[in-house]
Amino acid sequence: MTAAILLIYLLMMLIINRIVAKPLSILQNAVKDYTKTSNSQNAVEKIKTIHYKNEVGELSLHFRDLVYEVDRHIIEIQNAEREKVELSNELLISLAQTIDAKDTYTNGHSIRVAMYSRMLADRLGFDEKNCDKIYRMGLLHDIGKIGVPNEIINKKAKLNDEEYEIIKSHTIQGYEILKRIKSFPELAQSARWHHEKFDGTGYPDKLKSTEVPLEIRIISVADSYDAMTSNRSYRSYLPQDVVKGELEKFSGTQFDPDVAQQMLDIIAKDKDYQLHEFNDDEAQ
């Protein structure tokens, strides 16, 4: 009699384990997996192994539906964020094109600087989010030129001292324009400091070395590279070996040496000197 009761008890335990305990364990593991990894596919695959039409099975189906709903909302949020970033970039590009249109010889300069800056940031280990951030900083680094007279920007002869001071003022003017954007203070910093030099002899604040954020040191190299490789009102773009020599010569004085080296590596791979030919559409 005792053996029969024990056997019945064991059978009941097996049934309970099969119908309740095991499915609950699977559901628990699926929940843990999803909360840790946000991988809905793995969680749903685990839930699919629960076939019982009881409370545990119903609970599993509810969790599966919840996973699908969470995924749907995540996708909607990601799409909205992507659209917001795309719209923001399009607006910044339009503004950059407006700025560059003041100079008939360097139209597209800001977009190329943004592109070169993103290339350098990527080589220096920036993640995608921060590469996009530095791209946007590059787009508006010259916004202060809006306040500089066209006849000075497009002057073919050498600037006199007074005109040079007016040109230099675009860094302060750009800062004053962009400092109101509290959510993105780096925009104003880039406008103000992209002409600072690594040795502290730049303008307007004579900042030295790491006093200038790395992002802006990158933009400074990109800005100088495009200045040398673009046609100007007073000269044509420089030969690639001359550009290379200038970067090497001023590495550690005007340029952050690590950033300059990355630009030199890009030049070494650009054997046909294609970068100086980029137009607005290609740069975007």
N, C-alpha and C positions, 0 to 999 in steps of 0.2 A: 504493500500500500504506500509506504513511504517512498519507494523507488518510483512508483507511478506519479505521485504528487511532484516529486523532484523533476521527473521528465517533463510533466506538464508545465512546471515553472520555467524550465529551461527553454521549452518551445515558445512560451509566452514572451520570454526575454528576447529570444531571437526575432520574434515577430515585431515586438516593440522597437527593437534596434533597427530592423529593416524598414519599418513603416515610419518611425518617428526620429529616433536618435541619429541614424545615419543621414537622413535628409536634412535634419537640423544642422548637423555638422557641416554638410556641404553648403547649406545656405549661409552659415556663419563664415565659412572660408571665403565664399563669394563676396560677402559684404566686406570682410577685411581686405580682400584683394582689391576691390573697387575703391575703397576709401584711401588705400595706400598708393595705388598706381593710376587711378582714374581710367583704367583700361576696361571699357565696357564689354569688349568682345570676350575677354577671358571670363568675366563674371557671368555673362549670359551663357557661355558654353558650359560652365559648371552647373548653372540652374537647370539647363536642359536635361541633365541626368536625373533630375527629380521628377518622377512620373506619377506620383500618388495623388489621387483626387481626395485629399483630406485637407485639414487646416494648414498643415505644413506646405502642401502643394500649392494651395491658394496663396499663402503668404509668399512663396517663392515667385509666383506669377506676378503678384503685386510689386515685389522688389524689381523684377525684370522690367515691368512697365515704368517704374520709377527711374531706373537706369536709362531707359530710352528717352524719357522726358527730360532728364538732366542733360543728356547728350544733345538733345534738340536745342535746349536753351543755351548750352555752351557754344554750339555752332552759330546760333543767332548772334550771340554776344561777340564771338570772334569775327563774324562777317561785318557786324556794325563797326567794330574797332578797325578792321581792315579798310572799310569804306571811309572812316574818319581820317585815317592816316593818309590814304590815297588823295582825299580831297585836300587835306592840309598840304601835302607835298605839291599838288597841282597849283594851289594858291601861291605857295612859296616860289615855285618855278616861274609862275606868271609875274610875280613881283621881281624876281631876279632878272627876268628878261627885260622888264621895264627899266631897271637900274642900268643894265648893260647897254641898253639902246642909246644911252647918252654918249657912248664911245663907239663910233662907227667902225673902228679898227679892231676892237676886242669884243664884239658882240658874242655872247655865249660864255664869257669869262667865268661868271659866277657858277654856272652849271658845270663847267669843266673842273673848277676848283672843288666843287662839291663831290664830283665823281672821283677825282684823284684822292681827295681826303678819305672817301669811303674805301678806296683800294688800299691806301696806306693803313687805315684803321684795321681792316681785315687781316693784313699781313702782320700787324702788331698784336693780334689776338683778341680784338674786340668782338663781342657777340653781335648777332644780327640786329638786335634792338639798338645797341649803341652805335653800330655802323650807320643805321638809318638816322640816328640822332646827329652824328657828326656831319652827315650829308646835308641835313637841314641847316645846320650851323654854317656850313660852307656856302649855301645858297644866299644867305643874307649878310655875309661878312662885309660886303661893300655897300650896304644900304645907305650909309652916310654920304655917298657920292651924289645922292639926289640933291643935296644942298650945295654942290660944287658947280660953278658956272661951266657950261659946255665949252666955251672958248678956252678955258684952262685945261679941261680934260682932253680936248682934241688938238691942243697946240702942238705943232710939228717942231718948233724950235725948243731949245732948252728953257726950262722954267726959271724965272728969276726968283730971288729969295722970298719975295712976298707971295708969289704964286705957289711956291713949294709949301709954304706954311698953310695956305688955303687948302691945298691937296691933303696935307697931313691932318687937317681938321676933320676929315671925313670919319676918322676913328671915333672922335668925341661925338660928332653929330649922329653917327650910327648908334652909339651907346645910348644917347638921349632918346632916340626913337624907340629902341627895343627894350629899354629898361622897364617899361610899363608891362611887359609880358612876364608876370610874376611866376607863371607855371613853367617857364623855360628860361631861367636867368642866363644860361650859357649862350643864348643868342646874342644878348647885349655884350657879354664878355668877349665873344668872338669878334664882334664888330669893333670893340675898343682895343683889343690886344693883338690882333693878327699881324701888326707891324712891330711888335716887341722882338728883341733879339736874344739869343741864348746867353750872350755875354753881358746883357744889361744895357746896351747902347741904343736900343730901339726907342720907339715912341708909342703912346704919349706918356707912359708912366715909368719907363726905364726899368721894367721888371726883368729879373734874371733867372735863368735856368728853370727850376720847377716852380718858381713863383707863378709862372704861366701854366695853366692846365695842359696836360698832354694833348687833349683834343685840339687846342688852339695852336700848339706847337706843330701839330700835324697840318692844320690848315695853313699855317705860315709857309711850310715847305711846298704844299700844293699850290698856294698862291704864287710863290716865286717861280715854281716850275712852269706854270701856265704863262706868267709874264715873260719868261725867257723863250717859250716855245710858241708864242702867238705873235702875229704881225701887230706892230704898233705904229702910231702916227709918225714916229721918227725913225723907224727901222723895220726890217723884215724879221721873221722869227730866226733865232740863233741856231747854228748847226748843233747837232746832238752832242758832238764831242766837246763843244764849248760849254753847253749846259752841264754836262757831266763834270767838266773841270771846275765850273763855278760851285757846284754842290760840294765837291771835294774840298775846294779852297776855303769855303765858309762854314764847313762842318765844325761845330764846336764854338763858333763865334756868332754867326747869324742864325745857324740852324742847330736844332737838337741833333747830335751826331747819330743817335739810333734811328731817328725818323729819316734823316738824310741818307743813311745807308739803305733803308728800305726803298727810297726813291731811286737810288743808284742801282739797286737790284732790279727794279722795274725797267729802268733804262736799258740795262744789260740784256733783258729779254725782248725788248722792243727793237729788234735789229733793223727793221725797215722804217723806224721812226714814224710809226702810225699815230701816236698819241697827239701830236701837234695838229693833226688834221681832223680831230673830232669836231663835229658840229653840234648844235643844240639837240637835235633828235637823237643822235648817237649817245650823247652825254646823259640823256635822260634814261 
